[in-house]
């Protein structure tokens, strides 16, 4: 059902307090006013600046001495007016005051008896526990494709009234632009279209890049989600043959033909392995190979100091990812996000709640959001994450074998405009035993700096010296690497 249907159902069911958690105040107020009219309720509005006033007459004067929330709620509770709907804007922060909280409880009880409804429109979900217990929360969903099209057409019409707007788009180009706007709120879609039109008073396929830039600026769930450019091809990653075959078999798993065949889209993979072995590159390569946008969920900024905010931010990020589906969601070093959930919690249960929210979403989300989670250690991972059924498969990404190291050398040398045939690759492959792909790349970079400083070409001996001067992680942390390999031997699928 739509937000309007959900809201009206709650009003019809006699909910005395409904909270709309959103930053799109205009949309939320429209939903509330429409429901009030449909149920024959009078409409009142309150804000801390204008106090209590008529909710239908937008320019109506506020009632005297009702700017304070406690006074406004007490006034409405004591009035003899018929049942009404009171919409209060940005009330949540004021409920820390004991008078305002007491007035809220009495007004909600009054509305429960008389048939009224208190509607709170706030950008934050955090409220006192009693408010959370006695109210019902709705999160307005992001607009779907049909709603995005309505907003785009309306915005173009409004802009055209001010100055003529030239619209030159084929059917395919129009669909591409609509797809780009997925994952934005209605207000953000409108702003992105205005930005596209502002440059030349035209709406064409040439605006696509600009709309992508606007989306990256607008789409910031407090730093949780970020777009990642993913130019890496699977062929540019050495080794990982088993993983590549697995991905290739599932490339079309979200197609109508696959659904007819009885398949469901894959949910994701967990890549466990040695640091620098290519796990992050795989996430980028999957997005490129499957021609899907790549979003990165940063676990380092999941947690917030305010109670309830961390869970809300995680839910909002996951909801926004679903709205932009199909896409690849990359969670790098997932153990950092849920480390405390694996042991006795020292954060009041926050990590366990966050972990529970993520697991529930991982198993129940409907949109095609393919999760690529990477981890470097197993000690910090909660056992529930490793249970079969959470991810489609858990792959172990080990240090590259000889054939893979040869490909890695070739890729990085060509990327830096060097011909691998001019070097003794057999000697380099032998000398790089135990090196990760990242360590091989850094050895090449080191030799490039040395050769540039000495005004000479890159040589095999120079690369051998660079490898010898920088011991790999498999040597400096041999015990940890051996332990990780032993654990993964019977628990993970080898990626290569």
N, C-alpha and C positions, 0 to 999 in steps of 0.2 A: 504494500500500500504506500501511497505518497505521504509526505509529512502532513499535508492537510487532512488526509483521511485518518492518520494515526492520532492527530491532535483532536479532531472532532469526536473520535471514539472515546478518548479520555474524558472529554467534557461531558459526553452523553453518559459515561459511566460514573459521573459524580466525583471525579478527582478534584479535591479542593485546592491543590497547588500543583502546577505543572511548570517545570523549569526547562527553558529552551537554551541550551548551551551553544552559542554561536557568536561570531563577530559580525554576522550579516543581520544587523538590527532591523533593517527595512523589510527583509523577507520574513523574519520572525514575527514582526508586528502585523504584517499583512495576513499571516496565517491566523493569528489570534483574533484580529478584528473580523475576519471572515467567519470564524467559528462563533463569535459572539452574536453576529447578525443571524446566523443559521439557527441558533438556539434561543433567540429572543432575549438575550441578556444585554443590559446596558453596558457601555464600555467606558471605563475610566483609565487614565494614564497617570503615572507618577515618575518624576525624575528629581534628582536632588537640586537641580537649578530652577525648575518651574513649579515644583510641588505637584499637588493633586489637581487634575483638570479633566475636562471632557475629552474622551478618547476619540470621538468622531470629528469634532471641530479642531483641526490641527493648529489653528491660530488662536484657540480659545485661551483666555487668561486663567492662570492658576489660582486656586483658593488660598486665601491668606493663611499664613502660619502652618503650612503643610509641607514645607521643604524638608523637614526632618522626617525620616521614614517612620519612626514611632508615632509621631503626631498624625501623619497621613493615614496610617493603618488604624489608629484609634478612632479617628474621625469617621472613617468608613464603617468600622464595626458598630459605632454608636448611632449611625444615621438610620432613619426609618425608610430609606429608599428600598425599592424592590431588589431582588438578587441581581448582581452585576458581575462583570469580569473586570478585574483590576490588573492592568499590565504595569509592572514595576521594572524600570530600566536600571541596570547596574546596582541591584540591591545587595547582592551577595557580600561585598566587602563590608557593608554596614551592619551585617548580622553578627559581627564580633562584639557589638555593643549589647549589653544585657537588656537594656530597655527595648531596643529594636527587636531583639530576639523574642522577648516576652510579648510584644505587640504582634509579631508575626504569628506566634503560636495561637494567640487568642483570635486573630482574624481568620486563620485557617480553620479553626474549630467552628467559628461563626459561619463561614462559608460551607462547611460540611453539613451544618444543620439547615441552613437557609437555601442551599443550592447555588451559591456563588462560586467563583473560581479566581484564584490568584495566579497570575502568570508572571514568572520571573524570566527576563531576558538578560543573560549575562555572558561575557566571553570566557569566564572561568567556571570550572565545575566545582571547585572547592567551596564547601559550605560547612557549618557546624553539623555534627553527627545527627542531632535531632531533626534538622532541616532535611538532611538526606533521607532520614527514615520516614518522614511524613510527606514527602513530595515524590513526584514522578519525573524522571529526566528524559528528555528527547534531544537527540543530536540531529539537527537538520542534515540530510544527506547532500552530498555534492550533486550538481545537476547531471543528468544523464544526457545522451546524445541529442534526444528530442528537445530537452529543455535548453541545452546549449544553443541549438539552432534558433529557438524562439528568442533567446537573449541577443544573439548575434543580429538577427533580422531587426529586432526592436532598436538596438543600438545604432545600426546603420540608418534606419529611418529617422531617428532623432537627430543624428549628425547631419543627415541630408537636409533637414528642415533649416538648419543654421547655414550650411554651405553645401552646394551640390557634391555628392560623393559618386565617383565612377566605380562600378562593380563589374569586373571582367574576370570571370572564373568559369572554367569548364566544370562538369559534374565531378570529375576525379579530383581536380584541384580544390574544389569546395569541400569535398570529403576529407582531404588531407588537412585543410585548415581547421575543420571541426575536430578532427582527431587530436590535433595539437593542443586544443583547449581543454581536453579531458583533465580532470583532477583539480580544476580551479573552482572556486565558489562562484556564484552568480555575479557578485560584485567584481570579482577578479576577471571573469570572462569579459564583462563590459569594459573594464579598464584596458585589457589587452587589445580589444577591437578598436577602442578609441586611440590607443597608441599607434596601431597599425595605420589608421586613417590619417592621423595628424600630419605625417610627413608630406604626403602628396595629395590628400583628399581623394584617395583611391583605395580600393580593397581588392588586391590581386594576389596571385601566387607569389609575387616578389616580396610580399609581406611575411612569408612563412618564416624566414630566418629571424626577422624582427620579433615575430610573435613568440618564437622559441626563447629568444633572449628575455622578452617581457615575462614569459612564464617562469623562467629561472629566477627572476627577481621577485616575482609575486609568490612563487611556490616555496615558501620557507616555513616549514613547521618547526619554528624556533630552532633551526639548525639541524633537525633530525634527518630530513631527507635532502639529498642533493643529486642533481644530474651528474652523470659521469660520461665523458666521451669514451666510446669503446671501439677504437679502430683496429684492435688486435684481432687477427685471424687465427683460427685453430691451427693452420699450417705453420704459423710463426712460433708455435710453442712446441719445443722438442719433447718427444716421448708422449706419455699419457694416452697410449693407444686404446686401452680399454674404456677410459672415460670418453674419448672422442667417439668411439663406436656407440656407446650408450646414448650420448647426446644426439648423434646422427639418427638413431632409431626413433627418437622421440621428437624430432624437429617438427613433424606435422601432427602431433598428438592432440592439438586443440582444434583441428579442422573438422568440418561437418562429416567428412568421410570417416574420420577416426571414431567419431561418436556413433555413427551408423554401424561401424564394425564392432562396437561394444567397448571402446577405450575411453578412459577419462584422462584429462590432461595431467601430466606429472606436477607434483607440488614443489619438489626441490631436492637438493642434494647437500650433504655435509661433507666438506673437504677438510680432512685432518691430515697434518703432515709437518714435515720439517720446514722451518722458516726459510723463505727465499726459494722454495722448490717450484713455485709457479701457481699457487692457489688463487691469488688475486688476479693473475693474468687469465685464469680460466673463467672467472666471472665475466670479465670484459669480452672474452672470446665467445662465450655463450650468447651474450647479447648481440654481438655482431653476426654470428652464424645464424641465429634465429630471427635476425632483423627486428629486434625488440629494443625499446628504450631501456637504459640501465640506470637504476636509482640506487644510491648507497644509503643505508641506514647506519648512522654513526652511533655505536653503542656508548661512546665516551660521554655523550651529552644527554643520555636518556634520563638521568636522575636530576631531580629538582629538590630544592630544600623545603618547599611547601608541601604539606600533606595532601596527597591525592593528585598533585600536578604531574608526577612522573607517569602514573598509570594513564592519565588523560592524554598526555603527549604521545605515549606509545600507541594508544588506541587511535588517536587522530592521524598519526603517521601511517598506520596500517590501513585505515579507512581511505586515506588519500591515495595510497598505492593501489588499492582495489579500484578506485574510481578511474585511474589512468590505465588499467589493464587493457590489453596484454602487455606485460613488461617483465623484466628480470630485476628482482630485488636482492641486492648484495649486502650481506651483513658480515663485515670483516671483523675477524677476531671476536666471535660471538661469546667466547668465554668471559670477556671483559664485561659484557652486559649482564650476565646472570651468574657470576662467580659465587656470590654469597648464597645463591639458591642451592648450591651443592653441599653446603655444610650448615652448621648451626648459625642461624642468622644473627647478626649484630646490628641490623638496621630496622628492627621493629617489624620484620616480616615483609618489608618492601620488595626485596629481591624475589621472594617466593610469589608475591602477588603479580609482579611484573612478568615473571617466568610463566605463571599460570595463564595470564592474559595472552602471551605469545603462543603458548602451546595450543590453547583453545582456538585461536585464530588460524594457526598452522593447519589444524585438522578440519576446520569447518568453513573456511573462506571459499566462496564460489567462483570468484573471478580468477582468470588465468594470471596469477602472480607466481612466477617461478622463483623460488628462494635459493640462492647460492650462499651458504654460510661457510665461513672458513674458521679453523681453529688450529692453534699451534701446540696446545697441551691438552691432556685428557683429565688431569687432576682436578681442574676447575670446572669441568663440564658436569652439570647435573645428570645423574643416570637416566632420568626420564627423557632427556633429549636424545639419548643414544638408542632408546628402545625402538624396535622395528615398528614402522607405521608412522613415525614422526616425519622422517624424510623418506623419499623413495629409495635412496641408497646412500650409504656412507662410504666414501672413497678415501684410501690412504695415498697421499702424494709423497712418494719417497724421493730421495736424491736421484738425479737423472743417471741412467745407465750410459754406456759408452756411445751407443747410437744416438741417444737423445742429446748428449753433450756435443756431439759433432754438429747436429742441427742448431743447437744454441750458439755455438761459435759462428756458424755460417750466417745465421739471422742477424746477430749483433754486429758482425763485421760488415755485412752488406748495408745495414742500417747506417753505418758510419762511413760509407763509400769506400770500403776496402774489399778487394777481391780475395775470397778465401782460398782460391786456387794458388795464390802467390805465397801461401804459408804452408807449413808442414802440419796439417790438421791431425795426423796420426799421433805425432809427438805431443800436441796440445791436449788431445783427448786423453792420452795416457797420463799426462802430468796433472790433469784436473780430476782424477779419481777422488770422490768424496766431496766435490764442490757442488753447490747448488747453482741454479741458473742465475740467480742474482749475484752470486759471488763470481761466476765466470764473467758476467757483464762488467762488474767493477774492475776485474783484472784487465779487461780490454780497455776500459776508460783510463786506468792507471798507466798503461803502456802508451796510450795516445798522448797523454800529458807529457810523459817522459820523452817520447819521440819528438813532440812539438818543441819542447824546451831544448833538445839537443840538435834540432834541425836535421832530422833523419827520418826515413820511412819506418813504418811499423814492421817489426821483424818477429820471427818465431822465437828467437832467443829472448827478445824483450818481453814477450808474452809469458815465456817460461819463467823468467825472473819475477814478473809481477805475480804469477801464481805461487811461486815459492816464498815470496816475501809476505804473503797474506794467508796464514793457515785458515782453513775452512771451519765452519761451525761444527762439522762432524768430528773435528779433532779437538777443538777447544772445549766442546761440550759433549764429548764422546759418550759419557754415561747416560745423559738425558736422551740423546738420539737413539742409543741402543735400547733403552727402556721403552721409548715410544714405538720403535719398530716391533719389539716383541709383543707389546700390547695389541698392536694393529694386525699382527700376523694372522690371528684367528677371528678377528672381530670386524675387519673392514675388507672391502673389495680393493685389490691393488689397482691404482689408476693407470698403471702401465703394464 
